[in-house]
Amino acid sequence: MFRFKFPSLSGLYFKILVISAIVFAAGYFLLITPENPVMRAFRGEISDVSADIVIGPYPVARDFEKLKSNGVKTIVSLLDPSIPYESKLIDQETILANNAGMVFLNFPMISILGQKMGDHYDQNAAAAAKAIAESKGKVYVHCYLGIHRVMVVKKILDGKKITTGRYTFQQGERSEKSVELDKAEELYHQGYFNEANQVIESMSERPTSAKLLYAWIAYRQGNISESRTRFMAVSGLPEENLDRDVGLAYCRLRENPPEDAAMAFSKVLASYPENESALTGLGIALYYQGQLKAAKEKLEKAVKINPANTDAVELLKKIGTTN
């Protein structure tokens, strides 16, 4: 008589571990090779090399040749060595810069669509802008894709009336899309959510960063159900997926029991313990549960990362008056 034989749990777990390891290794390989066909579609292309300050994505070997031939003397990297794949890239870039006879400077910053992460974010952005302004000769400043972190430094330089050369994307009209996204982000941060929403909806194609902003706009407008739907539609790079998960956790905080949201934020923090938004969200969830001591600990950590975090600061004041 034929009998179905169930696979042993130990064998099944082993297979799952092997598959997970292969998927992780493949993803890591893609991230440490920005010139591969998959990542190339997202990377910015260095364009205005005639400018004294050029901005763009992580420079690979052939980019260094282009930068050197156009007189670039200093490389300013905004990659963060606490991120494994960025640490690897920093090591590679240091060697390439030394071989090209360039000065290499590193000011670690982590930012996901305006959601600051890590200690000294603002300080390092200001320090990077100061170093660029004081550098002798042409400078190339970059983050990973050349989209968000470099724009923070660019705005500081713009405030100092120091002109930077923009990049264009490699495919078709991506430069136009980047301009539209910049406009939407500026409106969002100024609190003009309806106008920012209109800009995103007018885009014929939306990159992942635009989809994330689209979801956060709905959240700020109080449309939590729509925000959740928009976040669920996001699937991109690890940093972008992290922002999606943080957004979904905030949606849970608005509509679900605080215990549910606390679990979601804790899951994010297990991999990214310095995520300011997740720390703030967990602090709020713990506050709602009456766990004031634990809430205070998370909120204080968030404020240490970003002293301008008004949500965390105001809630800490409430906790202070409650005790």
C-alpha contacts under 8 A as a table, 3 or more apart, distances in Angstrom:
res1	aa1	res2	aa2	distance
7	P	11	G	6.78
7	P	12	L	6.54
8	S	11	G	5.21
8	S	12	L	6.18
9	L	12	L	4.97
9	L	13	Y	6.02
10	S	13	Y	5.20
10	S	14	F	6.15
11	G	14	F	5.07
11	G	15	K	6.30
12	L	15	K	5.16
12	L	16	I	6.26
13	Y	16	I	5.02
13	Y	17	L	6.12
14	F	17	L	5.08
14	F	18	V	6.17
15	K	18	V	5.05
15	K	19	I	6.14
16	I	19	I	5.16
16	I	20	S	6.03
17	L	20	S	5.07
17	L	21	A	6.04
18	V	21	A	5.09
18	V	22	I	6.25
19	I	22	I	5.11
19	I	23	V	6.23
20	S	23	V	5.14
20	S	24	F	6.09
21	A	24	F	5.12
21	A	25	A	6.02
22	I	25	A	5.10
22	I	26	A	6.12
23	V	26	A	5.14
23	V	27	G	6.21
24	F	27	G	5.15
24	F	28	Y	6.07
25	A	28	Y	5.07
25	A	29	F	6.09
26	A	29	F	5.13
26	A	30	L	6.37
27	G	30	L	5.18
27	G	31	L	6.38
28	Y	31	L	5.15
28	Y	32	I	6.29
28	Y	85	Y	6.65
29	F	32	I	5.35
29	F	33	T	6.25
30	L	33	T	5.32
30	L	34	P	6.77
30	L	36	N	6.85
30	L	38	V	7.52
30	L	39	M	7.02
31	L	34	P	5.99
31	L	39	M	7.54
31	L	85	Y	6.36
32	I	85	Y	5.67
32	I	86	E	7.39
32	I	88	K	6.93
32	I	89	L	6.20
33	T	36	N	5.80
33	T	39	M	7.90
34	P	39	M	5.42
34	P	40	R	6.45
34	P	43	R	7.63
34	P	58	Y	7.51
34	P	60	V	7.46
35	E	39	M	6.40
35	E	40	R	5.46
35	E	60	V	6.98
36	N	39	M	5.61
36	N	40	R	5.84
37	P	40	R	5.05
37	P	41	A	6.74
38	V	41	A	5.96
38	V	42	F	7.77
39	M	42	F	5.46
39	M	43	R	6.36
40	R	43	R	5.17
41	A	170	Q	7.20
41	A	171	Q	7.09
42	F	145	L	6.88
42	F	169	F	7.93
43	R	57	P	6.19
43	R	145	L	4.93
43	R	146	G	6.99
43	R	169	F	6.87
43	R	170	Q	7.41
44	G	56	G	5.97
44	G	57	P	5.55
44	G	145	L	6.15
44	G	146	G	5.91
44	G	147	I	7.63
44	G	167	Y	6.49
44	G	168	T	6.11
44	G	169	F	4.52
44	G	170	Q	6.35
45	E	56	G	6.68
45	E	57	P	7.16
45	E	167	Y	5.76
45	E	168	T	5.45
45	E	169	F	5.10
45	E	170	Q	5.54
46	I	49	V	7.05
46	I	54	V	7.71
46	I	55	I	7.24
46	I	56	G	5.68
46	I	57	P	7.55
46	I	166	R	7.81
46	I	167	Y	4.99
46	I	168	T	6.75
47	S	165	G	7.80
47	S	166	R	6.95
47	S	167	Y	4.82
47	S	168	T	6.11
48	D	51	A	5.97
48	D	54	V	6.69
48	D	165	G	5.29
48	D	166	R	6.30
48	D	167	Y	6.41
49	V	52	D	7.82
49	V	54	V	6.17
49	V	67	L	7.17
49	V	70	N	6.41
49	V	165	G	7.20
50	S	70	N	7.15
50	S	165	G	7.82
51	A	54	V	6.00
51	A	138	K	7.63
51	A	163	T	8.00
51	A	164	T	6.58
51	A	165	G	5.30
52	D	137	G	7.17
52	D	138	K	4.66
52	D	139	V	6.31
52	D	163	T	7.90
52	D	164	T	7.05
52	D	165	G	7.59
53	I	132	I	7.86
53	I	138	K	5.85
53	I	139	V	4.85
53	I	140	Y	5.91
53	I	141	V	7.40
53	I	163	T	7.05
53	I	164	T	4.82
53	I	165	G	6.01
54	V	138	K	7.87
54	V	139	V	6.23
54	V	140	Y	4.79
54	V	141	V	6.31
54	V	164	T	5.70
54	V	165	G	4.73
54	V	166	R	6.62
54	V	167	Y	7.87
55	I	140	Y	5.72
55	I	141	V	4.93
55	I	142	H	5.62
55	I	146	G	7.10
55	I	150	V	6.86
55	I	164	T	6.93
55	I	165	G	6.27
55	I	166	R	5.94
55	I	167	Y	6.57
56	G	140	Y	7.69
56	G	141	V	6.71
56	G	142	H	5.07
56	G	143	C	7.22
56	G	145	L	7.22
56	G	146	G	4.41
56	G	147	I	7.54
56	G	150	V	7.43
56	G	166	R	7.31
56	G	167	Y	5.88
57	P	142	H	5.18
57	P	143	C	5.64
57	P	144	Y	5.30
57	P	145	L	4.45
57	P	146	G	3.87
57	P	147	I	7.57
58	Y	142	H	5.88
58	Y	143	C	5.92
58	Y	144	Y	4.94
58	Y	145	L	6.37
58	Y	146	G	7.08
59	P	62	R	7.76
59	P	63	D	5.18
59	P	64	F	6.33
59	P	93	E	7.71
59	P	142	H	7.94
60	V	63	D	5.22
60	V	64	F	6.49
60	V	93	E	7.80
61	A	64	F	5.21
61	A	65	E	6.69
61	A	96	L	6.88
62	R	65	E	5.14
62	R	66	K	6.55
63	D	66	K	5.04
63	D	67	L	6.10
64	F	67	L	4.98
64	F	68	K	5.89
64	F	96	L	7.32
64	F	97	A	7.64
64	F	100	A	7.34
65	E	68	K	5.23
65	E	69	S	6.12
65	E	100	A	8.00
66	K	69	S	5.26
66	K	70	N	6.36
67	L	70	N	5.17
67	L	71	G	6.47
67	L	72	V	5.39
67	L	140	Y	7.87
68	K	71	G	5.19
68	K	72	V	5.34
68	K	73	K	7.36
68	K	100	A	6.87
69	S	72	V	7.64
71	G	137	G	7.76
71	G	138	K	6.37
72	V	75	I	7.78
72	V	102	M	7.60
72	V	137	G	6.85
72	V	138	K	4.53
72	V	139	V	5.53
72	V	140	Y	6.69
73	K	101	G	7.65
73	K	102	M	5.02
73	K	103	V	6.36
73	K	136	K	7.87
73	K	137	G	5.77
73	K	138	K	5.46
73	K	139	V	6.07
74	T	102	M	5.35
74	T	103	V	4.60
74	T	104	F	6.00
74	T	105	L	7.56
74	T	135	S	7.54
74	T	137	G	7.41
74	T	138	K	6.54
74	T	139	V	4.78
74	T	140	Y	6.34
75	I	97	A	7.38
75	I	102	M	6.87
75	I	103	V	6.10
75	I	104	F	4.90
75	I	105	L	6.10
75	I	139	V	5.91
75	I	140	Y	4.99
75	I	141	V	6.00
76	V	104	F	6.22
76	V	105	L	4.83
76	V	106	N	5.83
76	V	107	F	7.38
76	V	128	A	7.26
76	V	132	I	7.61
76	V	139	V	7.19
76	V	140	Y	6.08
76	V	141	V	4.54
76	V	142	H	6.51
77	S	104	F	7.62
77	S	105	L	6.13
77	S	106	N	4.75
77	S	107	F	6.23
77	S	108	P	7.57
77	S	141	V	5.92
77	S	142	H	5.38
77	S	143	C	6.12
78	L	106	N	5.99
78	L	107	F	5.06
78	L	108	P	4.97
78	L	109	M	5.50
78	L	141	V	7.60
78	L	142	H	6.11
78	L	143	C	4.90
78	L	144	Y	7.92
78	L	149	R	7.03
78	L	150	V	7.46
79	L	86	E	5.89
79	L	87	S	7.66
79	L	90	I	7.10
79	L	106	N	7.17
79	L	107	F	7.18
79	L	108	P	5.28
79	L	109	M	6.21
79	L	110	I	7.49
79	L	143	C	5.58
79	L	144	Y	6.65
80	D	83	I	5.88
80	D	86	E	6.01
80	D	87	S	6.60
80	D	107	F	7.62
80	D	108	P	4.30
80	D	109	M	5.75
80	D	110	I	6.62
81	P	84	P	6.70
81	P	86	E	5.73
81	P	87	S	4.01
81	P	88	K	7.80
81	P	90	I	7.11
81	P	108	P	7.10
82	S	86	E	7.63
82	S	87	S	6.58
83	I	86	E	5.34
83	I	87	S	5.99
84	P	87	S	5.12
84	P	88	K	6.44
85	Y	88	K	5.14
85	Y	89	L	6.34
86	E	89	L	4.92
86	E	90	I	6.07
86	E	144	Y	7.98
87	S	90	I	5.10
87	S	91	D	6.42
88	K	91	D	5.25
88	K	92	Q	6.46
89	L	92	Q	5.02
89	L	93	E	5.98
90	I	93	E	4.99
90	I	94	T	6.03
91	D	94	T	5.27
91	D	95	I	6.65
92	Q	95	I	5.40
92	Q	96	L	6.40
93	E	96	L	4.97
93	E	97	A	6.00
94	T	97	A	5.19
94	T	98	N	6.16
94	T	104	F	6.47
95	I	98	N	5.16
95	I	99	N	6.12
96	L	99	N	5.12
96	L	100	A	6.19
97	A	100	A	5.05
97	A	101	G	6.15
97	A	102	M	5.03
97	A	103	V	6.70
97	A	104	F	6.21
98	N	101	G	5.03
98	N	102	M	5.82
98	N	103	V	7.25
98	N	104	F	7.68
99	N	102	M	7.67
107	F	124	N	5.46
107	F	125	A	7.17
107	F	127	A	7.37
107	F	128	A	6.01
108	P	121	Y	7.54
108	P	124	N	6.60
109	M	117	M	7.62
109	M	118	G	7.23
109	M	120	H	7.92
109	M	121	Y	5.43
109	M	124	N	6.79
109	M	125	A	7.23
109	M	149	R	7.00
110	I	116	K	6.35
110	I	117	M	5.17
110	I	118	G	6.30
110	I	121	Y	7.06
110	I	149	R	7.31
111	S	114	G	5.87
111	S	115	Q	5.53
111	S	116	K	4.64
111	S	117	M	5.67
111	S	148	H	7.13
111	S	149	R	6.33
112	I	115	Q	4.97
112	I	116	K	6.56
112	I	117	M	7.69
112	I	148	H	7.60
112	I	239	E	6.47
112	I	240	E	6.81
112	I	243	D	6.28
113	L	148	H	6.76
113	L	209	S	6.93
113	L	212	L	7.61
113	L	213	L	7.17
113	L	243	D	7.69
114	G	148	H	7.75
115	Q	243	D	7.91
115	Q	276	E	7.56
115	Q	277	S	6.63
116	K	121	Y	6.92
116	K	275	N	7.47
116	K	276	E	6.42
116	K	277	S	7.54
116	K	306	N	7.70
117	M	121	Y	7.07
117	M	274	E	6.11
117	M	275	N	4.88
117	M	276	E	5.43
117	M	277	S	7.76
117	M	305	I	7.39
118	G	121	Y	6.32
118	G	274	E	5.16
118	G	275	N	6.47
118	G	276	E	7.19
118	G	305	I	6.09
119	D	274	E	7.53
119	D	304	K	7.30
119	D	305	I	4.54
119	D	306	N	7.38
120	H	123	Q	5.00
120	H	124	N	5.84
120	H	305	I	6.45
120	H	306	N	7.66
121	Y	124	N	5.38
121	Y	125	A	6.27
121	Y	305	I	7.52
121	Y	306	N	7.60
122	D	125	A	5.07
122	D	126	A	6.20
122	D	306	N	7.87
123	Q	126	A	5.19
123	Q	127	A	6.04
124	N	127	A	4.81
124	N	128	A	5.92
125	A	128	A	5.13
125	A	129	A	6.29
125	A	152	V	6.95
125	A	153	V	5.57
126	A	129	A	5.14
126	A	130	K	6.14
126	A	153	V	7.10
126	A	156	I	7.11
127	A	130	K	5.02
127	A	131	A	6.11
128	A	131	A	5.14
128	A	132	I	6.14
128	A	153	V	7.01
129	A	132	I	5.08
129	A	133	A	6.10
129	A	153	V	5.80
129	A	154	K	7.72
129	A	156	I	6.51
129	A	157	L	6.06
130	K	133	A	5.12
130	K	134	E	6.20
131	A	134	E	5.18
131	A	135	S	5.96
132	I	135	S	5.16
132	I	139	V	6.80
133	A	157	L	7.69
133	A	162	I	7.49
135	S	138	K	7.76
135	S	139	V	7.40
141	V	150	V	6.96
142	H	145	L	7.89
142	H	146	G	5.71
142	H	149	R	7.84
142	H	150	V	5.74
143	C	146	G	5.15
143	C	147	I	7.52
143	C	148	H	7.72
143	C	149	R	5.94
143	C	150	V	5.90
144	Y	147	I	7.98
146	G	149	R	7.21
146	G	150	V	6.06
147	I	150	V	6.38
147	I	151	M	6.59
147	I	178	S	7.97
148	H	151	M	5.22
148	H	152	V	6.79
149	R	152	V	5.33
149	R	153	V	6.85
150	V	153	V	5.26
150	V	154	K	6.01
151	M	154	K	4.75
151	M	155	K	6.10
152	V	155	K	5.35
152	V	156	I	6.66
153	V	156	I	5.16
153	V	157	L	6.33
154	K	157	L	5.01
154	K	158	D	6.02
154	K	164	T	7.04
155	K	158	D	4.89
155	K	159	G	6.21
156	I	159	G	5.11
156	I	160	K	6.57
157	L	160	K	5.00
157	L	161	K	6.34
157	L	162	I	5.14
157	L	163	T	7.06
157	L	164	T	7.80
158	D	161	K	4.87
158	D	162	I	5.42
158	D	163	T	6.35
158	D	164	T	7.92
159	G	162	I	7.44
167	Y	175	S	7.61
168	T	174	R	7.02
168	T	175	S	4.73
169	F	172	G	7.51
169	F	173	E	7.45
169	F	174	R	5.04
169	F	175	S	5.18
170	Q	174	R	7.13
171	Q	174	R	5.91
172	G	175	S	7.94
173	E	176	E	5.44
173	E	177	K	6.64
174	R	177	K	4.89
174	R	178	S	6.19
175	S	178	S	5.11
175	S	179	V	6.43
176	E	179	V	5.16
176	E	180	E	6.36
177	K	180	E	5.05
177	K	181	L	6.15
177	K	203	M	7.38
178	S	181	L	5.05
178	S	182	D	6.10
179	V	182	D	5.09
179	V	183	K	6.30
180	E	183	K	5.14
180	E	184	A	6.27
180	E	199	V	6.87
180	E	200	I	7.69
180	E	203	M	7.67
181	L	184	A	5.00
181	L	185	E	6.07
181	L	199	V	7.85
181	L	200	I	7.28
181	L	210	A	6.41
182	D	185	E	5.16
182	D	186	E	6.19
183	K	186	E	5.19
183	K	187	L	6.31
183	K	196	A	7.64
183	K	199	V	7.69
184	A	187	L	5.19
184	A	188	Y	6.11
184	A	195	E	7.67
184	A	196	A	4.53
184	A	197	N	7.36
184	A	199	V	5.83
184	A	200	I	6.66
185	E	188	Y	4.97
185	E	189	H	6.19
185	E	196	A	7.02
185	E	213	L	7.35
186	E	189	H	5.29
186	E	190	Q	6.24
187	L	190	Q	5.07
187	L	191	G	6.30
187	L	192	Y	5.08
187	L	193	F	6.76
187	L	195	E	6.76
187	L	196	A	5.32
188	Y	191	G	5.16
188	Y	192	Y	5.51
188	Y	193	F	5.38
188	Y	196	A	5.63
188	Y	217	I	7.12
189	H	192	Y	7.54
192	Y	195	E	5.54
192	Y	196	A	6.21
193	F	196	A	5.02
193	F	197	N	5.98
193	F	217	I	5.89
193	F	220	R	7.38
193	F	221	Q	6.97
194	N	197	N	5.04
194	N	198	Q	6.30
195	E	198	Q	5.10
195	E	199	V	6.45
196	A	199	V	5.19
196	A	200	I	6.45
196	A	217	I	7.53
197	N	200	I	5.25
197	N	201	E	6.18
197	N	214	Y	6.51
197	N	217	I	6.59
198	Q	201	E	5.09
198	Q	202	S	6.10
199	V	202	S	5.20
199	V	203	M	6.74
200	I	203	M	5.45
200	I	206	R	7.51
200	I	210	A	6.71
200	I	214	Y	6.61
201	E	204	S	7.86
203	M	206	R	6.21
206	R	209	S	7.79
206	R	210	A	5.53
206	R	211	K	6.28
207	P	210	A	5.33
207	P	211	K	6.52
208	T	211	K	5.01
208	T	212	L	6.29
208	T	234	V	6.46
208	T	235	S	7.17
208	T	236	G	6.20
208	T	240	E	7.31
209	S	212	L	5.15
209	S	213	L	6.34
209	S	240	E	7.14
210	A	213	L	5.08
210	A	214	Y	6.03
211	K	214	Y	4.90
211	K	215	A	6.31
211	K	230	R	7.01
211	K	231	F	7.58
211	K	233	A	7.81
211	K	234	V	6.51
212	L	215	A	5.14
212	L	216	W	6.35
212	L	230	R	7.54
212	L	231	F	6.49
212	L	234	V	6.83
212	L	240	E	7.68
212	L	243	D	7.53
212	L	244	R	6.82
213	L	216	W	5.06
213	L	217	I	6.10
214	Y	217	I	5.22
214	Y	218	A	6.63
214	Y	227	S	7.98
214	Y	230	R	7.01
215	A	218	A	5.34
215	A	219	Y	6.44
215	A	226	E	7.63
215	A	227	S	4.75
215	A	228	R	7.20
215	A	229	T	7.86
215	A	230	R	4.91
215	A	231	F	5.48
215	A	247	G	7.94
216	W	219	Y	4.93
216	W	220	R	6.21
216	W	227	S	6.62
216	W	247	G	7.19
217	I	220	R	5.16
217	I	221	Q	6.21
217	I	227	S	7.62
218	A	221	Q	5.00
218	A	222	G	6.38
218	A	223	N	5.25
218	A	224	I	6.73
218	A	226	E	6.36
218	A	227	S	4.88
219	Y	222	G	5.16
219	Y	223	N	5.59
219	Y	224	I	5.37
219	Y	226	E	7.84
219	Y	227	S	5.21
219	Y	251	C	7.53
220	R	223	N	7.54
223	N	226	E	5.55
223	N	227	S	6.12
224	I	227	S	4.85
224	I	228	R	6.09
224	I	251	C	5.96
224	I	254	R	7.42
224	I	255	E	7.81
225	S	228	R	5.25
225	S	229	T	6.41
225	S	251	C	7.92
226	E	229	T	5.04
226	E	230	R	6.21
227	S	230	R	5.13
227	S	231	F	6.17
227	S	251	C	7.43
228	R	231	F	5.11
228	R	232	M	6.11
228	R	247	G	7.80
228	R	248	L	6.06
228	R	251	C	6.37
229	T	232	M	5.18
229	T	233	A	6.52
230	R	233	A	5.24
230	R	234	V	7.02
231	F	234	V	5.43
231	F	244	R	5.51
231	F	245	D	7.94
231	F	247	G	6.82
231	F	248	L	6.57
232	M	235	S	7.97
232	M	244	R	7.42
232	M	248	L	7.87
234	V	240	E	7.93
234	V	241	N	7.09
234	V	244	R	6.66
235	S	240	E	7.41
235	S	241	N	6.09
236	G	239	E	7.95
236	G	240	E	5.64
236	G	241	N	5.90
237	L	240	E	5.15
237	L	241	N	6.11
238	P	241	N	5.06
238	P	242	L	6.09
239	E	242	L	5.09
239	E	243	D	6.44
240	E	243	D	5.13
240	E	244	R	6.32
241	N	244	R	4.90
241	N	245	D	6.24
242	L	245	D	5.09
242	L	246	V	6.24
242	L	268	V	7.41
243	D	246	V	5.09
243	D	247	G	6.13
244	R	247	G	5.09
244	R	248	L	6.21
245	D	248	L	5.08
245	D	249	A	6.18
245	D	264	A	7.95
245	D	268	V	7.25
246	V	249	A	5.07
246	V	250	Y	6.41
246	V	264	A	7.95
246	V	265	F	6.86
246	V	268	V	7.04
246	V	277	S	7.23
246	V	278	A	6.24
247	G	250	Y	5.15
247	G	251	C	6.36
248	L	251	C	4.96
248	L	252	R	6.33
249	A	252	R	5.05
249	A	253	L	6.30
249	A	261	A	5.57
249	A	264	A	5.34
249	A	265	F	5.99
249	A	281	G	7.85
250	Y	253	L	4.86
250	Y	254	R	6.43
250	Y	261	A	7.07
250	Y	281	G	6.71
251	C	254	R	5.23
251	C	255	E	6.45
252	R	255	E	5.27
252	R	256	N	4.97
252	R	257	P	7.63
252	R	258	P	7.83
252	R	260	D	6.93
252	R	261	A	5.19
253	L	256	N	5.74
253	L	257	P	7.00
253	L	258	P	5.85
253	L	260	D	7.59
253	L	261	A	4.96
253	L	262	A	7.92
253	L	281	G	7.76
253	L	285	A	6.85
256	N	260	D	6.42
256	N	261	A	6.95
257	P	260	D	5.51
257	P	261	A	6.88
258	P	261	A	5.09
258	P	262	A	6.01
258	P	285	A	4.93
258	P	286	L	7.23
258	P	288	Y	6.44
258	P	289	Q	6.61
259	E	262	A	5.04
259	E	263	M	6.38
259	E	285	A	6.94
259	E	286	L	7.85
259	E	289	Q	7.37
260	D	263	M	5.35
260	D	264	A	6.59
261	A	264	A	5.05
261	A	265	F	6.25
261	A	282	L	7.45
261	A	285	A	6.51
262	A	265	F	5.21
262	A	266	S	6.00
262	A	281	G	7.65
262	A	282	L	5.30
262	A	285	A	5.56
262	A	286	L	6.94
263	M	266	S	5.05
263	M	267	K	6.19
264	A	267	K	5.21
264	A	268	V	6.68
265	F	268	V	5.21
265	F	269	L	6.29
265	F	278	A	5.33
265	F	279	L	7.36
265	F	281	G	6.63
265	F	282	L	5.60
266	S	269	L	4.99
266	S	270	A	6.09
266	S	278	A	7.66
266	S	282	L	6.99
267	K	270	A	5.23
267	K	271	S	7.24
268	V	271	S	5.75
268	V	272	Y	6.03
268	V	273	P	7.67
268	V	275	N	7.99
268	V	278	A	6.81
269	L	272	Y	4.59
269	L	273	P	4.33
269	L	274	E	7.17
269	L	275	N	6.63
269	L	278	A	6.60
269	L	279	L	7.37
270	A	273	P	6.01
272	Y	275	N	5.62
273	P	279	L	7.92
274	E	279	L	7.54
274	E	302	A	7.95
274	E	305	I	7.77
275	N	278	A	5.45
275	N	279	L	6.17
275	N	302	A	7.92
276	E	279	L	5.10
276	E	280	T	6.15
276	E	301	K	7.94
276	E	302	A	4.97
276	E	305	I	6.65
276	E	306	N	7.42
277	S	280	T	5.14
277	S	281	G	6.12
277	S	302	A	7.56
278	A	281	G	4.97
278	A	282	L	6.01
279	L	282	L	5.19
279	L	283	G	6.06
279	L	298	K	5.46
279	L	299	L	6.43
279	L	301	K	7.30
279	L	302	A	5.74
280	T	283	G	5.02
280	T	284	I	6.25
280	T	298	K	6.66
280	T	299	L	5.50
280	T	302	A	5.98
280	T	311	D	7.67
280	T	312	A	6.04
281	G	284	I	5.13
281	G	285	A	6.21
282	L	285	A	5.00
282	L	286	L	6.06
282	L	295	A	7.24
282	L	298	K	6.97
283	G	286	L	5.19
283	G	287	Y	6.12
283	G	294	A	7.32
283	G	295	A	4.19
283	G	296	K	6.71
283	G	297	E	7.68
283	G	298	K	5.18
283	G	299	L	5.37
283	G	312	A	7.95
284	I	287	Y	5.00
284	I	288	Y	6.33
284	I	295	A	6.68
284	I	315	L	7.73
285	A	288	Y	5.20
285	A	289	Q	6.46
285	A	295	A	7.72
286	L	289	Q	4.98
286	L	290	G	6.37
286	L	291	Q	5.20
286	L	292	L	6.84
286	L	294	A	6.75
286	L	295	A	5.08
287	Y	290	G	5.10
287	Y	291	Q	5.54
287	Y	292	L	5.44
287	Y	295	A	5.42
288	Y	291	Q	7.54
291	Q	294	A	5.64
291	Q	295	A	6.06
292	L	295	A	4.93
292	L	296	K	5.95
292	L	319	I	6.62
293	K	296	K	5.18
293	K	297	E	6.38
294	A	297	E	5.15
294	A	298	K	6.54
295	A	298	K	5.37
295	A	299	L	6.16
296	K	299	L	5.15
296	K	300	E	5.92
296	K	316	L	6.36
296	K	319	I	7.21
297	E	300	E	5.33
297	E	301	K	6.35
298	K	301	K	5.18
298	K	302	A	6.32
299	L	302	A	4.98
299	L	303	V	6.23
299	L	312	A	5.40
299	L	313	V	7.61
299	L	315	L	7.99
299	L	316	L	6.90
300	E	303	V	5.08
300	E	304	K	6.13
300	E	312	A	7.52
300	E	316	L	7.62
301	K	304	K	5.05
301	K	305	I	6.44
302	A	305	I	5.20
302	A	306	N	6.24
302	A	307	P	7.92
302	A	309	N	7.44
302	A	312	A	7.03
303	V	306	N	4.83
303	V	307	P	4.64
303	V	308	A	7.17
303	V	309	N	5.92
303	V	312	A	6.49
303	V	313	V	6.85
304	K	307	P	5.85
306	N	309	N	5.64
307	P	310	T	7.91
307	P	313	V	8.00
309	N	312	A	5.64
309	N	313	V	6.28
310	T	313	V	4.94
310	T	314	E	5.97
311	D	314	E	5.43
311	D	315	L	6.28
312	A	315	L	5.25
312	A	316	L	6.12
313	V	316	L	5.18
313	V	317	K	6.46
314	E	317	K	5.15
314	E	318	K	6.57
315	L	318	K	5.02
315	L	319	I	6.27
316	L	319	I	5.01
316	L	320	G	6.11
317	K	320	G	4.98
317	K	321	T	6.40
318	K	321	T	5.24
318	K	322	T	6.16
319	I	322	T	4.98
319	I	323	N	6.31
320	G	323	N	5.55
